[in-house]
Amino acid sequence: MRELDVLLERYLSERWPTAPEGERAAFAALLELPDPDLAALCLGQSVTPVSSLAAVITDITGPRPRELSSLTPVYEGDSEDGCRPGSGQ
């Protein structure tokens, strides 16, 4: 599943190098889950009662400050409705 690969690779490149040992152990435990269960957790289709796993899932799936969202203006002067001033829209 490509979506899951993207999330896990991003966690490994951004968070893993500085993650404490407990977080690394929780991440390793997540990787032991069957793929459908791991995907359901990371894609928000289920939740885990295990707090250490929940914390890692939040790190894996949480927003990144450098990412654009549909609410982030791409061009200076973009309005909330997505129309650029003077564009005739």
LINLINDA-V744723 format. One record per pair of residues at least 6 apart in sequence whose C-alpha atoms are under 6 Angstrom apart, sorted by the first residue. I is the first residue (numbers start at 1). J is the second residue. If there is no record, write none. Layout:
# LINLINDA-V744723
((I	J) (I	J))
This chain:
# LINLINDA-V744723
((11	60) (26	53) (40	46) (41	47) (78	84) (83	89))
